[in-house]
Amino acid sequence: MTKKAAMIMLVAVLALFVAPVTFAQTAPAAEHATNWVSVAAALALGLAAAGCGIGQGMATGAACEGAARNPGAFGSIRLAFILGVVFIESLTLYALLIVLIK
């Protein structure tokens, strides 16, 4: 294990030890309460969008590489790429729909 990985693990363990103390406080008055459902939904949408962005980047890179290696198969590569990007993008739209429903 490298020194950097050990430091990351140490910070994660310390964060897990601090979390119960942080959330053990009494609840604030009702007028100052935070709507955690909206916060969680926004965080989930951000994670879904980030994951979809990474997936679309990888798919685009793979499609470009495949077309460069075999230009004769460009039509089928393009069709598979467009279908894959549609499925990837639909995940973000489903996450947005769930956030808007909440």
C-alpha positions as CSV (number, residue, x, y, z in Angstrom):
1,M,0.0,0.0,0.0
2,T,1.4,3.3,-1.0
3,K,1.7,6.3,1.4
4,K,-1.0,8.2,-0.5
5,A,-3.5,5.3,-0.3
6,A,-2.7,4.9,3.4
7,M,-3.4,8.6,4.0
8,I,-6.7,8.4,2.1
9,M,-7.7,5.4,4.2
10,L,-6.8,7.1,7.4
11,V,-8.8,10.2,6.5
12,A,-11.8,8.0,5.6
13,V,-11.6,6.1,8.9
14,L,-11.3,9.4,10.8
15,A,-14.4,10.7,9.0
16,L,-16.3,7.6,9.9
17,F,-15.4,8.1,13.6
18,V,-16.5,11.8,13.5
19,A,-19.8,11.2,11.8
20,P,-21.8,9.7,14.8
21,V,-20.7,12.7,16.9
22,T,-21.8,15.1,14.3
23,F,-25.3,13.6,13.8
24,A,-25.9,13.0,17.5
25,Q,-27.0,16.5,18.0
26,T,-30.6,17.4,18.9
27,A,-32.9,18.3,16.1
28,P,-33.3,22.0,15.4
29,A,-36.7,23.7,15.5
30,A,-39.1,22.9,12.7
31,E,-38.8,26.3,11.1
32,H,-35.1,25.9,10.6
33,A,-35.1,22.2,9.5
34,T,-33.3,21.4,6.3
35,N,-35.1,19.3,3.6
36,W,-32.5,16.5,3.3
37,V,-34.6,14.7,0.6
38,S,-33.9,17.5,-1.8
39,V,-30.2,17.6,-0.9
40,A,-29.9,13.8,-1.4
41,A,-31.8,14.0,-4.7
42,A,-29.5,16.8,-5.9
43,L,-26.5,14.7,-4.9
44,A,-27.8,11.7,-6.7
45,L,-28.5,13.7,-9.8
46,G,-24.9,15.1,-9.7
47,L,-23.5,11.6,-9.3
48,A,-25.6,10.2,-12.2
49,A,-24.6,13.1,-14.4
50,A,-20.9,12.6,-13.6
51,G,-21.1,8.9,-14.2
52,C,-22.9,9.4,-17.5
53,G,-20.4,12.0,-18.6
54,I,-17.5,9.6,-17.9
55,G,-19.4,6.8,-19.7
56,Q,-20.1,8.9,-22.7
57,G,-16.5,10.0,-22.9
58,M,-15.3,6.4,-22.8
59,A,-17.9,5.4,-25.4
60,T,-16.8,8.2,-27.7
61,G,-13.2,7.3,-27.3
62,A,-13.9,3.7,-28.1
63,A,-16.0,4.5,-31.1
64,C,-13.4,6.8,-32.5
65,E,-10.7,4.2,-31.9
66,G,-12.7,1.5,-33.5
67,A,-13.5,3.6,-36.6
68,A,-9.8,4.5,-36.9
69,R,-8.8,0.9,-36.8
70,N,-11.5,-0.4,-39.2
71,P,-12.9,2.4,-41.4
72,G,-15.1,-0.2,-43.2
73,A,-17.1,-0.9,-40.1
74,F,-17.8,2.7,-39.4
75,G,-21.6,2.4,-40.1
76,S,-22.1,-0.4,-37.6
77,I,-19.8,1.3,-35.1
78,R,-21.7,4.5,-35.4
79,L,-25.1,2.8,-34.9
80,A,-23.9,1.0,-31.8
81,F,-22.3,4.2,-30.5
82,I,-25.5,6.2,-30.9
83,L,-27.6,3.5,-29.3
84,G,-25.2,3.3,-26.4
85,V,-25.1,7.1,-25.9
86,V,-28.9,7.1,-25.9
87,F,-29.0,4.5,-23.1
88,I,-26.4,6.4,-21.1
89,E,-28.2,9.7,-21.5
90,S,-31.5,8.1,-20.5
91,L,-30.0,7.3,-17.1
92,T,-29.4,11.0,-16.4
93,L,-32.9,11.9,-17.6
94,Y,-34.4,9.2,-15.3
95,A,-32.4,10.6,-12.4
96,L,-33.7,14.1,-13.3
97,L,-37.2,12.8,-13.4
98,I,-36.9,11.2,-9.9
99,V,-35.4,14.5,-8.6
100,L,-38.3,16.5,-10.0
101,I,-40.9,14.1,-8.6
102,K,-39.4,14.4,-5.1
